[in-house]
Amino acid sequence: MTLILEPNIPDPDGFYDELLRAHEELTDDESEAFNARLILTLCNHIGDREILRAALEAAK
């Protein structure tokens, strides 16, 4: 399996709005903690270390 880098989320603008709303009323520290939990939750869901390594490289 390879890392998908092309747009792959239905209604990406709608998802971005949901993501922004999830951060509403959070302090900066709470927002950073939320992002960390979200990242770890999604990494756990993916579960494939090769894909996760590729994602780390792509994010650099």
N, CA, C and O atoms as CSV, one atom per row, in Angstrom:
chain,resi,resn,atom,element,x,y,z
A,1,MET,N,N,0.846,-1.178,0.000
A,1,MET,CA,C,0.000,0.000,0.000
A,1,MET,C,C,0.894,1.245,0.000
A,1,MET,O,O,1.925,1.267,0.672
A,2,THR,N,N,0.507,2.264,-0.741
A,2,THR,CA,C,1.278,3.506,-0.779
A,2,THR,C,C,0.454,4.646,-0.195
A,2,THR,O,O,-0.775,4.591,-0.145
A,3,LEU,N,N,1.147,5.650,0.234
A,3,LEU,CA,C,0.512,6.830,0.820
A,3,LEU,C,C,-0.220,7.610,-0.261
A,3,LEU,O,O,0.352,7.901,-1.312
A,4,ILE,N,N,-1.470,7.947,-0.015
A,4,ILE,CA,C,-2.274,8.730,-0.952
A,4,ILE,C,C,-2.018,10.211,-0.668
A,4,ILE,O,O,-2.294,10.697,0.429
A,5,LEU,N,N,-1.492,10.918,-1.662
A,5,LEU,CA,C,-1.204,12.342,-1.489
A,5,LEU,C,C,-2.151,13.236,-2.294
A,5,LEU,O,O,-2.153,14.455,-2.120
A,6,GLU,N,N,-2.946,12.636,-3.164
A,6,GLU,CA,C,-3.927,13.408,-3.921
A,6,GLU,C,C,-5.161,13.621,-3.038
A,6,GLU,O,O,-5.416,12.834,-2.126
A,7,PRO,N,N,-5.930,14.688,-3.310
A,7,PRO,CA,C,-7.154,14.914,-2.520
A,7,PRO,C,C,-8.011,13.648,-2.500
A,7,PRO,O,O,-8.271,13.049,-3.544
A,8,ASN,N,N,-8.451,13.244,-1.295
A,8,ASN,CA,C,-9.159,11.985,-1.140
A,8,ASN,C,C,-10.302,12.084,-0.127
A,8,ASN,O,O,-10.855,11.061,0.277
A,9,ILE,N,N,-10.659,13.287,0.284
A,9,ILE,CA,C,-11.723,13.483,1.257
A,9,ILE,C,C,-12.928,14.077,0.537
A,9,ILE,O,O,-12.827,15.149,-0.059
A,10,PRO,N,N,-14.071,13.384,0.589
A,10,PRO,CA,C,-15.277,13.992,0.017
A,10,PRO,C,C,-15.583,15.297,0.757
A,10,PRO,O,O,-15.490,15.352,1.983
A,11,ASP,N,N,-15.941,16.325,0.028
A,11,ASP,CA,C,-16.260,17.631,0.609
A,11,ASP,C,C,-15.141,18.134,1.530
A,11,ASP,O,O,-15.365,18.335,2.724
A,12,PRO,N,N,-13.943,18.335,0.978
A,12,PRO,CA,C,-12.818,18.764,1.815
A,12,PRO,C,C,-13.072,20.092,2.529
A,12,PRO,O,O,-12.623,20.279,3.660
A,13,ASP,N,N,-13.782,21.009,1.885
A,13,ASP,CA,C,-14.076,22.284,2.547
A,13,ASP,C,C,-14.979,22.070,3.753
A,13,ASP,O,O,-14.792,22.706,4.790
A,14,GLY,N,N,-15.950,21.182,3.625
A,14,GLY,CA,C,-16.824,20.862,4.749
A,14,GLY,C,C,-16.048,20.240,5.895
A,14,GLY,O,O,-16.278,20.562,7.061
A,15,PHE,N,N,-15.118,19.339,5.556
A,15,PHE,CA,C,-14.293,18.740,6.609
A,15,PHE,C,C,-13.425,19.790,7.281
A,15,PHE,O,O,-13.278,19.780,8.503
A,16,TYR,N,N,-12.844,20.701,6.497
A,16,TYR,CA,C,-12.004,21.744,7.076
A,16,TYR,C,C,-12.823,22.603,8.038
A,16,TYR,O,O,-12.333,22.975,9.104
A,17,ASP,N,N,-14.053,22.917,7.675
A,17,ASP,CA,C,-14.931,23.670,8.580
A,17,ASP,C,C,-15.166,22.899,9.883
A,17,ASP,O,O,-15.132,23.483,10.966
A,18,GLU,N,N,-15.406,21.579,9.774
A,18,GLU,CA,C,-15.591,20.756,10.973
A,18,GLU,C,C,-14.343,20.781,11.854
A,18,GLU,O,O,-14.431,20.876,13.079
A,19,LEU,N,N,-13.183,20.695,11.209
A,19,LEU,CA,C,-11.925,20.722,11.953
A,19,LEU,C,C,-11.751,22.049,12.682
A,19,LEU,O,O,-11.357,22.078,13.847
A,20,LEU,N,N,-12.043,23.138,11.995
A,20,LEU,CA,C,-11.941,24.451,12.644
A,20,LEU,C,C,-12.926,24.572,13.804
A,20,LEU,O,O,-12.581,25.095,14.863
A,21,ARG,N,N,-14.144,24.090,13.603
A,21,ARG,CA,C,-15.153,24.159,14.677
A,21,ARG,C,C,-14.734,23.334,15.892
A,21,ARG,O,O,-15.057,23.691,17.024
A,22,ALA,N,N,-14.023,22.243,15.665
A,22,ALA,CA,C,-13.563,21.413,16.778
A,22,ALA,C,C,-12.580,22.172,17.666
A,22,ALA,O,O,-12.406,21.832,18.837
A,23,HIS,N,N,-11.944,23.193,17.112
A,23,HIS,CA,C,-10.962,23.988,17.864
A,23,HIS,C,C,-11.569,25.225,18.513
A,23,HIS,O,O,-10.912,25.895,19.309
A,24,GLU,N,N,-12.816,25.529,18.179
A,24,GLU,CA,C,-13.452,26.721,18.748
A,24,GLU,C,C,-13.487,26.630,20.268
A,24,GLU,O,O,-13.750,25.569,20.833
A,25,GLU,N,N,-13.222,27.743,20.910
A,25,GLU,CA,C,-13.272,27.875,22.370
A,25,GLU,C,C,-12.186,27.084,23.088
A,25,GLU,O,O,-12.225,26.967,24.313
A,26,LEU,N,N,-11.214,26.535,22.350
A,26,LEU,CA,C,-10.082,25.873,22.989
A,26,LEU,C,C,-8.955,26.885,23.164
A,26,LEU,O,O,-8.759,27.766,22.327
A,27,THR,N,N,-8.224,26.748,24.255
A,27,THR,CA,C,-7.015,27.554,24.410
A,27,THR,C,C,-5.967,27.017,23.445
A,27,THR,O,O,-6.160,25.963,22.840
A,28,ASP,N,N,-4.867,27.734,23.299
A,28,ASP,CA,C,-3.786,27.251,22.428
A,28,ASP,C,C,-3.283,25.888,22.898
A,28,ASP,O,O,-3.066,24.992,22.081
A,29,ASP,N,N,-3.095,25.726,24.216
A,29,ASP,CA,C,-2.617,24.443,24.741
A,29,ASP,C,C,-3.634,23.329,24.494
A,29,ASP,O,O,-3.254,22.218,24.125
A,30,GLU,N,N,-4.921,23.615,24.694
A,30,GLU,CA,C,-5.961,22.616,24.447
A,30,GLU,C,C,-6.027,22.251,22.968
A,30,GLU,O,O,-6.243,21.092,22.614
A,31,SER,N,N,-5.839,23.255,22.102
A,31,SER,CA,C,-5.852,23.019,20.661
A,31,SER,C,C,-4.684,22.125,20.245
A,31,SER,O,O,-4.856,21.216,19.433
A,32,GLU,N,N,-3.503,22.381,20.796
A,32,GLU,CA,C,-2.343,21.539,20.498
A,32,GLU,C,C,-2.556,20.116,21.004
A,32,GLU,O,O,-2.194,19.158,20.321
A,33,ALA,N,N,-3.137,19.968,22.186
A,33,ALA,CA,C,-3.410,18.639,22.733
A,33,ALA,C,C,-4.458,17.915,21.886
A,33,ALA,O,O,-4.350,16.711,21.653
A,34,PHE,N,N,-5.468,18.653,21.427
A,34,PHE,CA,C,-6.483,18.070,20.547
A,34,PHE,C,C,-5.823,17.558,19.267
A,34,PHE,O,O,-6.081,16.433,18.838
A,35,ASN,N,N,-4.969,18.386,18.659
A,35,ASN,CA,C,-4.277,17.965,17.429
A,35,ASN,C,C,-3.449,16.709,17.666
A,35,ASN,O,O,-3.446,15.801,16.834
A,36,ALA,N,N,-2.750,16.651,18.788
A,36,ALA,CA,C,-1.930,15.478,19.098
A,36,ALA,C,C,-2.807,14.235,19.236
A,36,ALA,O,O,-2.463,13.175,18.712
A,37,ARG,N,N,-3.938,14.354,19.936
A,37,ARG,CA,C,-4.837,13.208,20.089
A,37,ARG,C,C,-5.417,12.780,18.746
A,37,ARG,O,O,-5.534,11.588,18.463
A,38,LEU,N,N,-5.780,13.760,17.922
A,38,LEU,CA,C,-6.328,13.455,16.604
A,38,LEU,C,C,-5.294,12.722,15.744
A,38,LEU,O,O,-5.611,11.723,15.099
A,39,ILE,N,N,-4.068,13.220,15.740
A,39,ILE,CA,C,-2.997,12.584,14.969
A,39,ILE,C,C,-2.776,11.149,15.435
A,39,ILE,O,O,-2.698,10.236,14.613
A,40,LEU,N,N,-2.676,10.946,16.741
A,40,LEU,CA,C,-2.432,9.599,17.256
A,40,LEU,C,C,-3.614,8.675,16.989
A,40,LEU,O,O,-3.416,7.490,16.719
A,41,THR,N,N,-4.836,9.191,17.059
A,41,THR,CA,C,-6.017,8.388,16.751
A,41,THR,C,C,-5.990,7.938,15.300
A,41,THR,O,O,-6.245,6.771,15.004
A,42,LEU,N,N,-5.680,8.864,14.391
A,42,LEU,CA,C,-5.630,8.519,12.972
A,42,LEU,C,C,-4.465,7.586,12.659
A,42,LEU,O,O,-4.603,6.681,11.836
A,43,CYS,N,N,-3.316,7.795,13.309
A,43,CYS,CA,C,-2.177,6.889,13.115
A,43,CYS,C,C,-2.526,5.482,13.581
A,43,CYS,O,O,-2.174,4.500,12.927
A,44,ASN,N,N,-3.215,5.386,14.707
A,44,ASN,CA,C,-3.629,4.073,15.194
A,44,ASN,C,C,-4.581,3.414,14.202
A,44,ASN,O,O,-4.493,2.210,13.962
A,45,HIS,N,N,-5.481,4.189,13.632
A,45,HIS,CA,C,-6.434,3.652,12.660
A,45,HIS,C,C,-5.704,3.141,11.415
A,45,HIS,O,O,-6.036,2.078,10.890
A,46,ILE,N,N,-4.727,3.888,10.952
A,46,ILE,CA,C,-3.945,3.477,9.776
A,46,ILE,C,C,-3.140,2.224,10.110
A,46,ILE,O,O,-3.209,1.223,9.398
A,47,GLY,N,N,-2.384,2.289,11.190
A,47,GLY,CA,C,-1.702,1.117,11.714
A,47,GLY,C,C,-0.518,0.592,10.927
A,47,GLY,O,O,0.208,-0.261,11.438
A,48,ASP,N,N,-0.293,1.048,9.732
A,48,ASP,CA,C,0.776,0.545,8.867
A,48,ASP,C,C,2.004,1.448,9.030
A,48,ASP,O,O,1.997,2.603,8.605
A,49,ARG,N,N,3.063,0.904,9.655
A,49,ARG,CA,C,4.244,1.722,9.942
A,49,ARG,C,C,4.882,2.289,8.688
A,49,ARG,O,O,5.387,3.412,8.713
A,50,GLU,N,N,4.873,1.543,7.592
A,50,GLU,CA,C,5.457,2.038,6.338
A,50,GLU,C,C,4.689,3.271,5.847
A,50,GLU,O,O,5.293,4.259,5.429
A,51,ILE,N,N,3.376,3.206,5.900
A,51,ILE,CA,C,2.548,4.344,5.499
A,51,ILE,C,C,2.779,5.519,6.446
A,51,ILE,O,O,2.888,6.662,6.001
A,52,LEU,N,N,2.854,5.246,7.735
A,52,LEU,CA,C,3.078,6.322,8.708
A,52,LEU,C,C,4.444,6.977,8.499
A,52,LEU,O,O,4.568,8.197,8.614
A,53,ARG,N,N,5.479,6.171,8.189
A,53,ARG,CA,C,6.798,6.751,7.903
A,53,ARG,C,C,6.741,7.633,6.664
A,53,ARG,O,O,7.327,8.716,6.639
A,54,ALA,N,N,6.035,7.171,5.636
A,54,ALA,CA,C,5.893,7.964,4.417
A,54,ALA,C,C,5.147,9.267,4.708
A,54,ALA,O,O,5.488,10.313,4.155
A,55,ALA,N,N,4.137,9.208,5.571
A,55,ALA,CA,C,3.394,10.417,5.945
A,55,ALA,C,C,4.280,11.394,6.704
A,55,ALA,O,O,4.190,12.604,6.500
A,56,LEU,N,N,5.131,10.878,7.574
A,56,LEU,CA,C,6.074,11.751,8.307
A,56,LEU,C,C,7.008,12.468,7.332
A,56,LEU,O,O,7.252,13.667,7.464
A,57,GLU,N,N,7.519,11.736,6.368
A,57,GLU,CA,C,8.401,12.337,5.361
A,57,GLU,C,C,7.652,13.357,4.508
A,57,GLU,O,O,8.180,14.434,4.231
A,58,ALA,N,N,6.434,13.033,4.090
A,58,ALA,CA,C,5.658,13.942,3.253
A,58,ALA,C,C,5.327,15.226,3.996
A,58,ALA,O,O,5.244,16.293,3.388
A,59,ALA,N,N,5.137,15.131,5.302
A,59,ALA,CA,C,4.776,16.306,6.092
A,59,ALA,C,C,5.954,17.253,6.315
A,59,ALA,O,O,5.768,18.423,6.650
A,60,LYS,N,N,7.173,16.731,6.124
A,60,LYS,CA,C,8.356,17.593,6.300
A,60,LYS,C,C,8.398,18.602,5.199
A,60,LYS,O,O,9.310,19.428,5.153
